[in-house]
Amino acid sequence: MLIPPNHPAIRTMGRIDDADPSRPIWVFPYTQARFRCTGTSVGMRLVNRRDYGDSTIGAVIDGVQVRARIPVDDEPVIVPFADHLPDIEHDVIVFKRQDGEHHLEILGFIVDDGAAVASPSAPEPMRRIEVYGDSVSCGERNEALLYTGQADPDVDLSPYSNAWFSYAAIAARRLNAQLHDVAQGGAALLDGIGWFNGPDYTGMESIWDRIEYNPRLGASRSWDFSRYTPHVVVVALGQNDAHPTDFMADDYDGEQARHWRERYGDFVHALRGRYPDALIVLATTVLNHDAAWDRAIGEVCAGIADPKVVHFLYTRNGSATPGHPRVAEHREMADELATFLEGFGERIWR
């Protein structure tokens, strides 16, 4: 039996293009749908639009996580998650593991014929977080556990990308908060540098206010900010801006570095314009990078002089690993970020 994606029992989270509610499009990592059902099997029907990488999708069924590979692109396909389950009520969360390397057109969720479908038993969290980031915020390559603390091997690790275990998602679950993970692997702050969508390169300044933004997967679409107002915004950008040249480290007072700091300040002001009351946390991550980037962010933060714009550094900021952080390092970051936010008390969630 096919449950349509706009069934009233299904609760969604994340920036979703639902211009056609019967065929919504998921782009950002950790976008998800949650529901309960009876029966012995769970799957979904979708169309995968892929730019690069090996596309997978995740599910958590009764607390057990499943990774499923999407076998074909550009045509409807059924992706099974579990069968031979006990014929009891199940809690189901289906989520997007990867970033905008692919889009998912959701056609529905598959359960047994005659199965009962109900809304999640847990209430929707009242707290709301939004993260603007790059591959680390996506959880890119974080399941390559044998390479913890090491450089990435020179192979395609896209199936090992799992947004569920990103620091952003782990921290949000610990804080019982919703999360919009507006993150894209390879994205710098600025267009024209970084790693995403080369050789022209698309930065977060052309992603942050979009639902869809990958030019190789279709037209750009704007996001309606009235649909989600976060209490906390985390900006975790700056590491990919060091490609192709690390201008902040090479010439901190040079024109390019000063221009970046100005544009970073503009980005923070744009966020404040959208979210007048949010706590805005400026950060990078534990991935190795030159400390000049954190100095720059701290300088911009001080210049903004807004008591609800703060600069946060992890204990091993910029020094924990030459490769993408793995799950253990994401847990480390999540614990520190959640503890930092808890220090503000309940007032930031009002």
C-alpha positions in Angstrom: 0.0 0.0 0.0 1.3 3.4 -1.0 1.0 6.2 1.6 1.1 9.6 -0.3 3.8 12.0 0.9 1.1 14.5 1.9 -0.9 12.1 4.0 -2.0 13.9 7.1 -0.3 11.4 9.5 3.1 12.2 8.1 5.2 14.8 9.9 8.1 16.3 7.9 11.1 18.4 8.8 13.6 20.3 6.7 13.4 22.7 3.7 11.1 20.9 1.3 10.0 22.0 -2.1 6.3 21.1 -1.8 5.0 23.2 -4.7 3.4 19.9 -5.7 2.5 18.3 -2.4 2.0 14.9 -4.0 5.6 14.9 -5.3 7.7 16.9 -2.8 11.4 17.3 -3.4 14.1 16.8 -0.8 17.4 18.5 -1.3 19.1 19.3 2.0 20.6 16.6 4.3 18.6 15.4 7.3 15.3 16.3 5.6 12.9 13.7 6.9 9.4 12.3 7.2 8.1 10.5 10.3 5.0 8.3 10.9 3.7 5.2 12.6 2.4 2.1 10.8 1.5 -1.5 11.5 2.6 -4.4 9.3 5.7 -6.4 8.4 7.5 -4.2 5.8 8.4 -0.6 5.1 9.8 1.0 2.0 9.3 4.1 -0.2 8.8 5.0 -3.9 10.9 7.9 -5.3 12.7 9.4 -8.2 16.4 10.1 -7.7 17.9 13.1 -9.6 21.7 12.6 -9.2 24.5 15.0 -10.0 27.4 13.0 -8.6 28.2 10.3 -5.9 26.4 7.1 -5.1 23.0 7.9 -3.7 21.6 6.4 -0.6 18.7 7.1 1.7 18.3 6.3 5.4 15.5 5.1 7.7 15.2 4.6 11.4 12.6 1.9 12.2 11.8 1.2 15.8 15.2 2.9 16.7 17.2 0.8 14.3 18.9 2.6 11.5 19.0 1.3 7.9 20.9 2.5 4.9 19.5 1.7 1.4 21.1 2.3 -1.9 19.0 3.9 -4.6 19.6 1.7 -7.6 18.5 3.8 -10.6 18.2 7.5 -11.4 15.5 9.6 -13.2 12.7 7.1 -13.0 10.3 5.8 -10.3 11.9 3.1 -8.1 10.9 1.3 -5.0 13.5 1.3 -2.2 12.8 -1.3 0.5 13.9 -0.6 4.1 12.7 -3.6 6.1 10.7 -6.7 5.7 9.8 -9.7 8.0 9.1 -7.2 10.8 6.8 -8.3 13.6 3.2 -7.3 12.7 3.0 -4.6 15.4 3.0 -0.9 15.4 6.3 0.7 14.2 7.9 4.1 14.5 9.4 5.1 11.1 11.7 8.0 10.2 12.9 8.3 6.6 15.7 10.8 6.1 18.0 12.2 3.5 21.5 11.0 4.3 23.4 13.2 1.7 23.5 16.8 0.5 22.5 18.4 -2.8 24.6 16.0 -4.8 21.2 14.5 -5.5 17.5 15.5 -5.2 14.8 13.1 -4.1 11.3 13.4 -5.6 9.1 11.6 -3.0 6.2 9.6 -4.5 5.2 7.9 -1.3 5.9 5.4 1.5 5.1 1.7 1.1 3.6 -0.4 3.9 1.6 -3.7 3.9 -1.9 -3.7 2.4 -4.4 -2.8 5.0 -1.8 -1.5 7.4 -2.8 1.2 9.9 -1.0 4.6 9.5 -0.9 7.2 12.3 1.0 10.3 13.3 4.2 10.0 15.4 3.5 9.4 19.1 6.3 11.9 20.2 5.2 15.5 20.0 6.9 17.8 17.5 9.8 19.6 19.2 9.1 23.2 20.0 12.8 24.3 19.8 14.2 25.1 16.4 17.8 25.2 15.1 19.1 26.1 11.6 22.7 25.4 10.5 24.4 26.9 7.5 27.5 24.8 6.7 29.6 22.8 4.4 30.5 19.0 4.2 31.1 18.7 7.9 27.6 20.0 8.7 26.3 17.5 6.2 28.0 14.6 7.9 29.9 13.9 4.7 32.1 10.7 4.8 31.6 10.4 8.5 30.9 6.7 8.5 34.4 5.9 7.3 35.2 4.9 10.9 38.6 3.2 10.2 39.9 6.6 9.0 39.1 8.5 12.2 41.7 11.2 12.7 43.1 10.5 9.2 43.0 12.0 5.7 40.2 10.7 3.5 41.2 7.8 1.2 41.2 8.8 -2.5 37.9 7.0 -3.4 34.3 7.9 -3.6 33.0 7.8 0.0 29.6 9.3 -0.7 27.8 6.1 0.6 29.5 6.8 3.9 27.9 10.2 4.3 25.2 10.2 6.9 23.5 13.4 8.1 21.9 11.5 11.0 25.3 11.4 12.6 26.4 14.9 11.8 27.2 17.1 14.8 24.2 19.3 13.8 21.7 16.5 14.0 23.2 14.9 17.1 23.1 18.2 18.9 19.6 18.9 17.8 18.4 15.5 19.1 20.1 16.1 22.4 18.5 19.5 22.8 15.1 18.1 21.6 15.0 20.6 18.7 14.0 20.6 15.1 16.8 21.1 12.6 17.0 22.6 9.2 20.5 21.6 8.0 21.2 24.0 5.2 24.6 22.5 4.3 26.3 21.6 1.1 29.6 19.7 0.7 32.3 21.9 -0.8 30.5 25.1 -0.3 32.5 28.2 0.6 30.8 31.4 1.9 31.5 33.2 -1.4 30.7 32.3 -5.0 33.7 31.7 -7.2 35.8 29.8 -4.6 35.5 26.6 -2.7 34.8 23.2 -4.1 31.1 22.9 -5.0 29.9 23.2 -8.6 33.3 23.9 -10.2 34.7 25.4 -12.2 32.3 28.4 -11.5 31.8 27.4 -7.8 28.6 28.2 -6.0 28.9 29.5 -2.4 26.5 29.7 0.5 25.7 33.3 -0.5 23.8 31.7 -3.4 22.4 28.7 -1.4 21.2 30.1 1.9 17.9 31.5 0.7 17.1 28.6 -1.7 15.3 25.3 -1.6 17.0 24.2 -4.8 20.4 25.6 -6.0 22.4 23.0 -7.9 22.3 24.3 -11.5 23.0 20.8 -12.8 19.8 19.5 -11.2 17.4 22.2 -12.4 16.3 25.7 -11.8 16.9 27.6 -8.6 14.0 28.0 -6.3 13.6 30.5 -3.4 12.8 29.5 0.2 9.9 31.1 2.0 11.5 32.1 5.4 8.1 32.5 7.0 7.7 28.7 7.1 10.4 28.2 9.7 11.8 30.6 12.3 14.8 29.2 14.3 15.6 30.1 17.8 19.3 29.3 17.2 21.3 29.7 13.9 24.7 28.2 13.6 27.0 29.5 10.8 29.8 26.9 10.2 31.5 28.3 7.1 35.0 29.5 6.1 37.0 26.4 5.6 36.3 25.9 1.9 37.0 29.5 1.2 40.7 28.6 1.5 40.4 26.9 -1.9 42.1 27.5 -4.4 44.3 29.9 -2.3 44.4 30.3 1.5 44.3 34.1 1.3 43.3 34.5 5.0 46.4 32.7 6.1 48.7 34.1 3.4 47.8 37.8 3.8 45.4 38.5 6.6 45.4 42.3 5.9 45.3 41.9 2.1 42.4 43.0 -0.1 41.0 39.6 -0.6 41.0 38.8 3.1 39.4 42.1 4.0 36.8 41.6 1.3 35.9 38.2 2.7 35.5 39.6 6.2 33.2 42.3 4.9 31.1 39.8 3.0 30.9 37.5 6.0 29.6 40.4 8.1 27.0 41.1 5.3 25.9 37.4 5.6 25.4 37.7 9.3 23.5 40.9 8.9 21.3 39.2 6.3 20.5 36.4 8.7 19.7 38.9 11.4 17.3 40.6 9.0 15.5 37.3 8.5 15.6 36.3 12.2 15.5 39.4 14.5 15.4 37.4 17.7 17.6 34.3 17.0 20.9 33.5 18.8 23.4 33.4 15.9 26.5 31.3 16.6 29.5 31.8 14.4 31.9 28.9 14.2 34.0 26.6 12.0 34.7 22.9 12.9 37.4 20.6 14.1 38.5 19.8 10.6 42.1 21.1 10.1 42.3 24.7 8.9 44.4 27.7 9.6 43.5 29.6 12.7 43.4 32.9 10.7 39.9 31.9 9.6 38.7 31.8 13.2 40.5 35.0 14.0 38.6 36.6 11.1 35.3 35.3 12.3 36.0 36.5 15.8 36.9 39.9 14.4 33.7 40.2 12.4 31.7 39.0 15.5 33.2 41.7 17.7 32.6 44.4 15.0 28.9 43.5 14.8 28.5 44.1 18.5 25.2 42.3 18.8 24.8 40.5 22.2 23.0 37.7 20.4 25.7 37.1 17.8 28.5 35.0 19.5 31.7 33.3 18.4 32.2 29.7 19.4 35.3 27.6 19.2 35.5 23.8 19.9 38.2 22.4 22.1 40.1 20.9 19.1 38.9 23.6 16.7 40.7 23.3 13.4 43.1 20.7 14.6 41.4 17.3 15.2 41.7 15.7 11.8 43.1 16.3 8.3 40.2 14.4 6.8 36.5 14.7 7.3 35.4 14.2 10.9 34.0 10.7 11.5 31.1 9.9 13.8 33.2 10.0 17.0 34.4 13.5 16.2 30.9 14.6 15.3 29.7 13.4 18.7 32.5 15.4 20.3 31.5 18.5 18.4 27.8 17.9 19.2 28.4 17.5 22.9 30.4 20.8 23.0 27.9 22.7 20.9 24.9 21.4 22.9 26.6 22.2 26.2 27.4 25.7 24.9 23.8 26.3 24.0 22.5 24.9 27.2 24.6 27.5 29.0 22.2 30.2 27.7 19.3 28.6 29.5 15.7 28.5 28.4 15.6 32.2 27.3 17.1 31.4 23.9 14.2 29.1 23.1 11.4 31.6 23.7 
